[in-house]
Amino acid sequence: MHNQKKTITFIINPISGTKSKEALPSLVSQHIDSNLYDCEIIKTQYAGHAAEIARQCAADHKDICVAVGGDGTVNEVARSLAHSDTALGIIPCGSGNGLARHLCLPMDMKQALDIINIGKTDHFDYGVINDQPFFCTCGMGFDAYVSLKFAESGKRGLATYVENVLKEGLTYKPDTYIITDETGEHQYKAFLVACANASQYGNNAYIAPEASMQDGLLDVIIMEPFNIIEAAKVGFDLFAKTLKNNNHIQTFQACSIHISRNEPGAVHFDGDPTKMGKEIDVRIEPLGLKAIINPHHTQDEAKAGKVMNNISKTIDKILVG
């Protein structure tokens, strides 16, 4: 008696992300082993449809549910699969692709399919901010603004992005935050507060370079106000994975924190901006998400070097101009 085939559902959001997805159906038939898998491809038809399809995949005990789109689609699918035995797969088509990059998944559609075909999975933590699940980062203050800019940055290129964001950031007013964790209450005057489950916002900007998605802990990053000269260094550190050494940054880890701020206002989770009140709770759900992983786990160092070179040039430009 032969083994039953595994099932994969591809959820395509035709309007999300930056890459065309028209080639996907033919790529699926070329790269996914039809002896091992039965595949279906469903296109979303309205906002929230990806979440509904993914919930149904979990209810039907599908083996793998693949989000094909930008960070918003990935978040929608992932939150619907949390605490189920259906694994999240990602074909990254956005500009930031934070979760895919943290998991070292290929940005190339064909290579991403090859990883799904291997079918190796693992379990990962996810975060919750006031009952809203997130998988990479959430934050407030300038962070909500930064992540929003990041979501839009793909079309404009990284160098322009860094320059614009840092210059605009200098007019941003710091706020006072009271953060309570297991060790007690601490007050900070901060430019931004970020809580990271994964290491980056996307586009290889590492807000929490040492964050692990399997340690049951949030990495909390407090960025204190800085001037235009220091802004360039902050930008550099963000891409060089050296933010922790910056003297405007304080970091600590916690399973959960409570944040009090003076006014209600913007927050973001995985780059999705929204408004929340003065009191905010953030916590980790340990190993609540099953996801496809890259067993080869190689990162493109040459590309990272090229990005760093561009950032250095941009910083010189800011300092000179």
Buried (B, 14 or more C-beta within 10 A) or exposed (E): EEEEBBBBBBBBBEEBBBBEBEEBEEBBEEBBEEEEBBBEBBBBEEEEBBBBBBBBBBEEEBBBBBBBBBBBBBBBBBBBBBEBEBBBBBBBBBBBBBBBBBBBBBBEBEBBBBBBBEBEBBBBBBBBBBEBBBBBBBBBBBBBBBBBBBBEBBEEEBBEBBBEBBEEBEEBEBBEBEBBBEEEEBEBEBBBBBBBBBBBBBBBBBBBBBBBBEBEBBBBBBBBBBEEEBBBBBBBBBBBBBBBEBEBBBBBBBBBBBBBBEEEBBBBBBBBEEEBEEEBEBBBBBBBBBBBBBEEEEEEEEEBEEBBEBBBEBBEEBEEE
